[in-house]
Amino acid sequence: MHWYSEAGLINVLVEHGMNAVTTTVEEDGEQKVKTIREMTLDTISFDPRTGHIKVNARSLVERRELVRLFAVHLLADPNFFAEPGNDQLYTLAPVRSGGALWKFKNDWDEDLKEVFIKQLDVDEAEEGHTGRAGSPWSMSMHDNENALARLYEMVPNIDLGTLRIETLKLLLRFEFEGKRRDVLVTIRPHNVASFRDHMFEARIFQHLRENGFVQPLSTLPASAAAA
């Protein structure tokens, strides 16, 4: 296990073996049966300023176990991530309240050239629900540049303040070292903010915080603040 800090985040690299596999291999011109254990690398990223943790691992079981171990051994609080409401990480309330006038704020980042609202999914379910249960209908609006503007063009009288936004997909267009890099960011309340290109990971999460998508958490215990 190795760790390092970057942009205020504590990053942990965990290298471990996977389940053993018995297979037939060729060795010195002969077939032999060998048992091998493939190595894999899991990552943990913890923000002591907010108490948010992000884990990359092959399975949900492994991710949950890594979160538990991090709380036990680094925060000295086994229940740190298990408290009620601790999975309430992200909100789309700024878009709901802003409606047609909402715009992504990114003036501080010179490398982020454009932001496109690629998809917006709305329905009548309550904010606390997950999935589409509880709503008699749902609408998914797609657009190459601004799905929010397209939604209001197609349904002029829609009031997002009375609805739930289930999914928001933003395409962030960065320019770095003369090359364009497009990153599609998917946000689903209450605990999904996903993207595949992690080159700008710390900066993307900063953009989410600056635009009000990250839920404020309660005051962190001293162990977390000192992590």
Backbone as numpy.savetxt, mean C-alpha at the origin, in Angstrom:
# Nx Ny Nz CAx CAy CAz Cx Cy Cz
19.37 -11.73 9.15 18.52 -10.54 9.15 19.41 -9.30 9.15
19.03 -8.31 8.33 19.77 -7.05 8.27 18.75 -5.91 8.31
19.17 -4.76 8.79 18.28 -3.61 8.82 19.04 -2.34 8.46
18.30 -1.35 7.95 18.87 -0.05 7.64 17.75 0.98 7.68
18.11 2.22 7.87 17.12 3.31 7.89 17.25 4.13 6.61
16.11 4.60 6.13 16.09 5.40 4.90 14.85 6.26 4.89
15.02 7.57 4.69 13.91 8.52 4.61 12.98 8.40 5.81
13.54 8.16 6.98 12.74 8.07 8.19 12.12 6.72 8.43
12.31 5.78 7.51 11.75 4.44 7.65 12.80 3.47 8.18
12.35 2.49 8.94 13.21 1.41 9.39 12.92 0.20 8.52
13.91 -0.25 7.77 13.74 -1.36 6.83 14.50 -2.58 7.33
13.84 -3.72 7.31 14.42 -4.97 7.78 14.38 -5.98 6.64
15.51 -6.63 6.36 15.60 -7.68 5.36 15.73 -9.02 6.08
14.82 -9.93 5.78 14.80 -11.23 6.44 15.00 -12.32 5.39
16.16 -12.96 5.42 16.46 -14.05 4.49 16.26 -15.38 5.20
15.48 -16.27 4.59 15.21 -17.55 5.23 14.92 -18.61 4.19
14.98 -19.86 4.62 14.71 -20.97 3.72 13.22 -21.25 3.60
12.83 -21.73 2.42 11.45 -22.13 2.20 11.30 -23.61 2.52
10.11 -24.15 2.28 9.90 -25.57 2.53 10.83 -26.42 1.66
11.36 -27.47 2.26 12.28 -28.35 1.52 11.55 -29.07 0.40
12.24 -29.23 -0.73 11.69 -29.91 -1.90 12.65 -31.01 -2.32
12.12 -32.21 -2.54 12.93 -33.32 -3.03 12.73 -33.46 -4.53
13.84 -33.46 -5.26 13.75 -33.49 -6.71 14.91 -34.29 -7.30
14.79 -34.61 -8.57 15.84 -35.35 -9.27 16.75 -34.35 -9.98
18.07 -34.49 -9.76 19.04 -33.59 -10.37 20.10 -34.40 -11.10
20.82 -33.73 -12.00 21.93 -34.37 -12.70 23.23 -33.92 -12.06
24.06 -34.87 -11.72 25.33 -34.57 -11.07 26.39 -35.53 -11.58
27.41 -34.97 -12.23 28.49 -35.78 -12.80 27.96 -36.83 -13.77
26.95 -36.41 -14.57 26.41 -37.31 -15.58 25.46 -38.35 -15.05
25.13 -38.29 -13.77 24.21 -39.26 -13.18 23.00 -38.55 -12.58
21.87 -39.27 -12.60 20.67 -38.75 -11.96 20.69 -39.10 -10.47
20.47 -38.08 -9.66 20.44 -38.30 -8.22 19.24 -37.58 -7.62
18.77 -38.12 -6.51 17.66 -37.50 -5.79 18.23 -36.68 -4.64
17.87 -35.39 -4.64 18.37 -34.51 -3.59 17.23 -33.67 -3.01
17.40 -33.33 -1.77 16.46 -32.44 -1.10 17.10 -31.06 -1.01
16.41 -30.06 -1.55 16.95 -28.70 -1.55 15.96 -27.76 -0.86
16.49 -26.67 -0.36 15.66 -25.66 0.29 15.99 -24.30 -0.34
15.05 -23.78 -1.11 15.26 -22.50 -1.78 15.23 -21.37 -0.76
16.11 -20.39 -0.95 16.16 -19.22 -0.08 15.25 -18.12 -0.63
14.66 -17.36 0.25 13.82 -16.23 -0.16 14.10 -15.04 0.74
13.76 -13.85 0.27 14.03 -12.63 1.01 12.72 -11.88 1.25
12.36 -11.70 2.52 11.18 -10.92 2.89 11.64 -9.55 3.38
10.77 -8.56 3.25 11.14 -7.20 3.67 10.07 -6.62 4.60
10.53 -5.83 5.54 9.66 -5.12 6.46 10.05 -3.65 6.43
9.06 -2.78 6.33 9.31 -1.34 6.35 8.39 -0.73 7.40
8.98 -0.10 8.41 8.21 0.46 9.51 8.47 1.96 9.61
7.39 2.72 9.76 7.49 4.17 9.90 7.20 4.53 11.36
8.22 4.83 12.15 8.00 5.15 13.56 7.23 6.45 13.78
7.12 7.28 12.73 6.37 8.53 12.86 4.87 8.28 12.87
4.43 7.25 12.18 3.00 6.98 12.05 2.59 5.64 12.66
3.56 4.74 12.86 3.22 3.41 13.35 2.80 2.45 12.26
2.93 2.86 11.00 2.54 2.00 9.88 3.66 1.00 9.57
3.26 -0.21 9.21 4.22 -1.23 8.84 3.79 -1.84 7.51
4.76 -2.13 6.64 4.48 -2.78 5.36 5.40 -3.98 5.24
4.82 -5.13 4.88 5.58 -6.37 4.82 5.39 -7.01 3.45
6.50 -7.42 2.84 6.46 -8.18 1.60 6.93 -9.60 1.89
6.04 -10.57 1.69 6.36 -11.98 1.88 5.45 -12.79 0.96
5.75 -14.07 0.83 5.06 -14.89 -0.17 3.61 -15.17 0.20
3.28 -15.26 1.46 1.92 -15.64 1.85 1.42 -14.73 2.96
0.10 -14.70 3.12 -0.53 -13.91 4.17 -0.08 -14.39 5.55
0.04 -15.71 5.71 0.47 -16.27 7.00 1.86 -15.76 7.35
2.77 -15.75 6.38 4.14 -15.27 6.63 4.15 -13.78 6.94
3.33 -13.01 6.25 3.28 -11.57 6.49 2.79 -11.28 7.91
1.75 -11.99 8.32 1.23 -11.79 9.67 2.24 -12.18 10.74
2.99 -13.26 10.48 3.97 -13.70 11.45 5.12 -12.71 11.55
5.53 -12.14 10.43 6.59 -11.14 10.46 6.15 -9.89 11.22
4.90 -9.49 11.03 4.37 -8.35 11.77 4.38 -8.64 13.27
3.97 -9.85 13.64 3.95 -10.23 15.06 5.36 -10.23 15.65
6.31 -10.82 14.93 7.68 -10.88 15.42 8.30 -9.49 15.55
7.97 -8.61 14.61 8.49 -7.23 14.68 7.96 -6.55 15.94
6.67 -6.73 16.22 6.09 -6.12 17.41 6.70 -6.68 18.69
6.94 -7.99 18.71 7.48 -8.64 19.91 8.92 -8.23 20.17
9.76 -8.32 19.14 11.20 -8.19 19.34 11.74 -6.77 19.15
11.08 -5.95 18.34 11.61 -4.61 18.12 10.81 -3.52 18.83
9.52 -3.77 19.06 8.71 -2.78 19.76 8.38 -3.18 21.18
8.72 -4.43 21.54 8.47 -4.94 22.90 7.00 -4.82 23.28
6.12 -4.95 22.28 4.68 -4.87 22.53 3.97 -5.83 21.58
3.69 -7.08 22.02 3.08 -8.08 21.13 1.76 -7.64 20.52
1.05 -6.72 21.17 -0.27 -6.30 20.70 -0.25 -4.98 19.94
0.95 -4.49 19.62 1.04 -3.16 19.01 0.21 -3.05 17.73
0.26 -4.06 16.87 -0.48 -4.01 15.60 -1.82 -4.74 15.69
-2.16 -5.24 16.88 -3.39 -6.03 17.03 -4.52 -5.24 17.67
-4.26 -4.01 18.08 -5.29 -3.21 18.73 -6.43 -2.90 17.75
-7.67 -2.79 18.24 -8.81 -2.45 17.36 -8.57 -1.15 16.62
-8.84 -1.16 15.33 -8.67 0.04 14.52 -7.29 0.23 13.94
-6.35 -0.65 14.29 -4.98 -0.49 13.78 -4.85 -0.85 12.30
-5.91 -1.41 11.72 -5.86 -1.69 10.28 -6.53 -0.58 9.47
-6.90 0.51 10.14 -7.52 1.64 9.45 -6.41 2.57 8.96
-5.81 2.22 7.85 -4.60 2.91 7.40 -4.85 4.02 6.39
-5.81 3.79 5.48 -5.98 4.73 4.38 -7.44 5.15 4.25
-7.63 6.35 3.76 -8.97 6.90 3.55 -9.02 7.64 2.22
-10.18 7.65 1.60 -10.39 8.43 0.38 -11.33 9.60 0.65
-11.44 9.97 1.92 -12.31 11.08 2.31 -11.98 12.39 1.59
-10.69 12.70 1.32 -10.42 13.96 0.60 -11.09 14.03 -0.76
-11.18 12.91 -1.46 -11.83 12.90 -2.78 -13.34 13.01 -2.61
-13.88 12.32 -1.61 -15.33 12.37 -1.37 -15.77 13.79 -1.04
-15.01 14.48 -0.19 -15.40 15.83 0.20 -15.06 16.86 -0.87
-14.00 16.62 -1.63 -13.60 17.57 -2.66 -14.44 17.49 -3.92
-14.95 16.29 -4.20 -15.80 16.12 -5.37 -15.10 16.49 -6.66
-15.83 17.15 -7.54 -15.29 17.48 -8.87 -14.10 18.42 -8.80
-13.96 19.17 -7.70 -12.88 20.14 -7.58 -11.59 19.55 -7.01
-11.63 18.27 -6.59 -10.45 17.68 -5.96 -9.29 17.56 -6.95
-8.10 17.92 -6.48 -6.90 17.78 -7.30 -5.77 17.22 -6.43
-4.92 16.42 -7.05 -3.77 15.84 -6.37 -2.71 16.92 -6.20
-2.21 17.08 -4.96 -1.21 18.12 -4.68 0.19 17.52 -4.77
1.00 18.05 -5.67 2.35 17.51 -5.84 3.36 18.57 -6.24
3.07 19.83 -5.91 3.96 20.91 -6.33 5.36 20.79 -5.74
5.48 20.13 -4.57 6.77 20.05 -3.89 7.73 19.06 -4.55
7.23 18.18 -5.41 8.05 17.12 -6.00 8.34 17.45 -7.47
9.57 17.88 -7.74 9.92 18.27 -9.11 9.99 17.08 -10.06
10.18 15.88 -9.53 10.28 14.69 -10.38 8.92 14.14 -10.80
7.86 14.50 -10.07 6.52 14.02 -10.41 5.90 15.01 -11.38
5.86 14.64 -12.64 5.45 15.56 -13.69 3.94 15.62 -13.89
3.27 14.46 -13.80 1.82 14.41 -14.04 1.19 13.35 -13.16
-0.09 13.56 -12.83 -0.87 12.58 -12.08 -2.20 12.39 -12.80
-2.52 11.15 -13.13 -3.76 10.83 -13.83 -4.66 10.00 -12.91
-5.94 10.34 -12.87 -6.92 9.54 -12.14 -7.46 8.51 -13.12
-6.96 7.28 -13.03 -7.28 6.27 -14.03 -8.58 5.53 -13.74
-8.94 5.39 -12.46 -10.15 4.61 -12.15 -10.73 5.07 -10.83
-12.05 5.03 -10.77 -12.79 5.40 -9.57 -13.97 4.46 -9.46
-14.08 3.73 -8.33 -15.19 2.81 -8.10 -16.03 3.36 -6.96
-17.32 3.55 -7.20 -18.21 4.10 -6.17 -19.42 3.20 -6.00
-20.00 3.24 -4.79 -21.24 2.52 -4.51 -21.89 3.15 -3.29
-22.94 2.49 -2.75 -23.68 3.04 -1.61 -23.36 2.33 -0.30
-22.34 1.48 -0.28 -21.99 0.78 0.96 -21.41 1.76 1.97
-21.41 1.37 3.23 -20.84 2.22 4.27 -19.33 2.17 4.22
-18.71 3.20 4.72 -17.25 3.30 4.69 -16.57 2.14 5.38
-17.18 1.60 6.43 -16.54 0.53 7.18 -16.57 -0.81 6.50
-17.36 -0.95 5.43 -17.48 -2.24 4.75 -16.30 -2.48 3.82
-16.04 -3.74 3.56 -15.05 -4.11 2.54 -15.76 -4.85 1.43
-15.24 -4.76 0.22 -15.92 -5.39 -0.90 -17.17 -4.62 -1.26
-18.04 -5.22 -2.06 -19.23 -4.52 -2.55 -20.50 -4.94 -1.83
-20.38 -5.72 -0.77 -21.56 -6.11 -0.01 -22.19 -4.89 0.63
-23.52 -4.89 0.69 -24.22 -3.79 1.33 -24.65 -2.69 0.40
-24.35 -2.82 -0.90 -24.77 -1.80 -1.86 -25.58 -2.44 -2.97
-26.72 -1.85 -3.34 -27.53 -2.41 -4.42 -26.92 -2.20 -5.80
-25.92 -1.34 -5.89 -25.30 -1.07 -7.19 -23.85 -0.62 -6.96
-23.08 -0.64 -8.03 -21.73 -0.11 -8.00 -21.41 0.43 -9.39
-20.50 1.38 -9.44 -20.11 1.99 -10.71 -18.60 2.12 -10.76
-18.00 1.67 -11.85 -16.57 1.78 -12.05 -16.32 2.68 -13.26
-15.66 3.81 -13.01 -15.39 4.75 -14.09 -13.90 4.72 -14.43
-13.60 4.52 -15.71 -12.21 4.49 -16.19 -12.00 5.64 -17.17
-10.80 6.20 -17.15 -10.46 7.25 -18.09 -8.94 7.31 -18.21
-8.45 7.67 -19.38 -7.01 7.73 -19.59 -6.35 8.86 -18.80
-7.13 9.91 -18.47 -6.53 11.06 -17.79 -7.21 11.40 -16.47
-8.56 11.45 -16.46 -9.24 11.91 -15.25 -10.60 11.23 -15.12
-10.62 10.10 -14.41 -11.86 9.36 -14.22 -12.84 10.12 -13.34
-12.33 10.98 -12.45 -13.21 11.78 -11.60 -14.00 12.78 -12.43
-13.31 13.49 -13.32 -13.99 14.44 -14.20 -14.97 13.72 -15.13
-14.57 12.55 -15.60 -15.45 11.77 -16.48 -16.71 11.34 -15.74
-16.57 10.98 -14.46 -17.73 10.58 -13.66 -18.74 11.71 -13.58
-18.25 12.92 -13.31 -19.16 14.06 -13.21 -19.72 14.46 -14.57
-18.99 14.17 -15.62 -19.51 14.43 -16.97 -20.66 13.48 -17.29
-20.51 12.21 -16.89 -21.53 11.21 -17.18 -22.71 11.29 -16.21
-22.42 11.65 -14.94 -23.48 11.72 -13.91 -23.34 13.09 -13.23
-23.84 14.16 -13.84 -23.59 15.52 -13.34 -24.09 15.75 -11.92
-25.16 15.08 -11.51 -25.76 15.35 -10.20 -25.24 14.44 -9.10
-24.22 13.65 -9.36 -23.72 12.71 -8.36 -23.12 13.47 -7.17
-23.36 12.96 -5.98 -22.83 13.57 -4.75 -21.94 12.54 -4.06
-20.63 12.66 -4.26 -19.71 11.69 -3.68 -19.73 11.71 -2.16
-20.14 12.83 -1.59 -20.19 12.92 -0.14 -21.18 11.97 0.49
-22.15 11.49 -0.28 -23.15 10.55 0.24 -22.85 9.11 -0.17
-21.75 8.91 -0.90 -21.40 7.59 -1.41 -20.09 7.11 -0.82
-19.74 5.88 -1.15 -18.44 5.34 -0.76 -17.57 5.20 -2.00
-16.33 5.63 -1.91 -15.35 5.34 -2.96 -14.62 4.09 -2.54
-14.84 3.01 -3.26 -14.23 1.73 -2.89 -12.78 1.65 -3.37
-12.52 2.18 -4.57 -11.18 2.08 -5.15 -10.83 3.36 -5.88
-9.59 3.79 -5.72 -9.05 4.90 -6.50 -7.71 4.44 -7.08
-7.55 4.60 -8.40 -6.29 4.24 -9.05 -5.68 5.50 -9.67
-4.46 5.81 -9.23 -3.75 6.98 -9.72 -2.50 6.54 -10.47
-2.25 7.15 -11.62 -1.01 6.91 -12.33 -0.10 8.10 -12.09
1.01 7.86 -11.40 1.99 8.90 -11.10 3.12 8.81 -12.13
3.30 9.88 -12.87 4.32 9.91 -13.92 5.55 10.68 -13.45
6.59 9.93 -13.13 7.85 10.53 -12.69 8.80 10.67 -13.87
9.71 11.62 -13.76 10.81 11.74 -14.72 12.10 11.74 -13.90
12.93 10.72 -14.13 14.14 10.57 -13.33 15.31 10.24 -14.25
16.36 11.05 -14.17 17.54 10.88 -15.01 17.17 10.85 -16.49
16.22 11.71 -16.87 15.82 11.83 -18.27 14.90 10.74 -18.76
14.47 9.84 -17.88 13.60 8.74 -18.29 12.25 8.84 -17.58
11.20 8.49 -18.30 9.85 8.52 -17.73 9.55 7.19 -17.03
8.99 7.28 -15.83 8.58 6.09 -15.08 7.16 6.29 -14.60
6.24 5.44 -15.08 4.84 5.50 -14.68 4.59 4.47 -13.57
3.98 4.92 -12.48 3.67 4.04 -11.36 2.18 4.11 -11.09
1.49 2.97 -11.21 0.06 2.90 -10.93 -0.14 2.56 -9.46
-0.81 3.45 -8.75 -1.04 3.31 -7.31 -2.52 3.03 -7.07
-2.81 1.93 -6.41 -4.19 1.56 -6.08 -4.43 1.77 -4.60
-5.50 2.51 -4.27 -5.85 2.78 -2.87 -7.25 2.24 -2.61
-7.36 1.41 -1.57 -8.67 0.91 -1.14 -8.73 1.02 0.39
-9.65 1.83 0.90 -9.81 1.87 2.36 -10.23 0.47 2.86
-9.69 -0.02 3.97 -8.94 0.81 4.89 -7.46 0.44 4.93
-7.03 -0.55 4.20 -5.64 -0.99 4.41 -4.91 -1.40 3.14
-5.29 -0.85 1.99 -4.61 -1.19 0.74 -4.07 0.07 0.07
-2.77 0.10 -0.13 -2.11 1.09 -0.98 -1.00 0.33 -1.69
-1.24 -0.07 -2.92 -0.32 -0.99 -3.60 0.19 -0.42 -4.91
1.44 -0.81 -5.25 2.06 -0.46 -6.52 3.25 -1.40 -6.69
3.66 -1.61 -7.95 4.69 -2.60 -8.24 6.10 -2.03 -8.30
6.23 -0.80 -8.77 7.55 -0.19 -8.91 7.90 0.49 -7.59
8.92 -0.03 -6.89 9.24 0.50 -5.56 10.42 1.46 -5.56
10.81 1.94 -6.74 11.91 2.88 -6.81 11.57 4.17 -6.05
10.30 4.60 -6.15 9.86 5.84 -5.51 8.98 5.57 -4.30
9.15 4.42 -3.67 8.23 4.00 -2.60 8.09 5.03 -1.49
9.21 5.47 -0.91 9.13 6.43 0.20 8.44 7.71 -0.24
8.74 8.15 -1.46 8.15 9.39 -1.95 6.65 9.23 -2.22
6.25 8.07 -2.72 4.82 7.83 -2.98 4.03 7.89 -1.68
4.55 7.25 -0.63 3.84 7.30 0.64 3.82 8.71 1.21
4.84 9.50 0.93 4.81 10.90 1.34 3.72 11.65 0.60
3.56 11.36 -0.70 2.47 11.97 -1.47 1.11 11.58 -0.89
0.96 10.32 -0.49 -0.31 9.89 0.10 -0.59 10.64 1.39
0.46 10.83 2.20 0.27 11.59 3.44 -0.07 13.05 3.14
0.64 13.66 2.20 0.42 15.07 1.88 -0.99 15.32 1.35
-1.57 14.30 0.70 -2.91 14.46 0.12 -4.01 13.93 1.02
-3.66 13.59 2.27 -4.68 13.21 3.25 -5.21 11.81 3.13
-4.50 10.93 2.40 -4.97 9.56 2.23 -4.54 8.64 3.37
-3.56 9.06 4.16 -3.07 8.23 5.26 -3.80 8.63 6.54
-4.42 7.66 7.19 -5.16 7.93 8.40 -4.21 8.26 9.54
-4.48 9.31 10.30 -3.66 9.57 11.49 -3.95 8.52 12.55
-2.89 8.02 13.18 -3.04 7.03 14.23 -2.91 7.70 15.59
-3.31 6.96 16.62 -3.18 7.48 17.97 -1.70 7.62 18.32
-1.42 8.32 19.40 -0.04 8.58 19.82 0.71 7.26 20.01
1.92 7.17 19.46 2.69 5.95 19.53 3.32 5.81 20.91
3.46 4.56 21.38 4.18 4.36 22.62 5.65 4.69 22.46
6.34 4.92 23.57 7.76 5.32 23.51 8.61 4.31 22.79
8.25 3.01 22.89 9.04 1.96 22.24 9.01 2.12 20.74
7.86 2.52 20.17 7.76 2.68 18.73 8.49 3.95 18.29
8.36 5.01 19.05 9.02 6.26 18.68 10.53 6.14 18.71
11.03 5.23 19.54 12.47 5.06 19.65 13.00 3.95 18.76
12.13 3.30 17.99 12.54 2.15 17.18 13.53 2.59 16.11
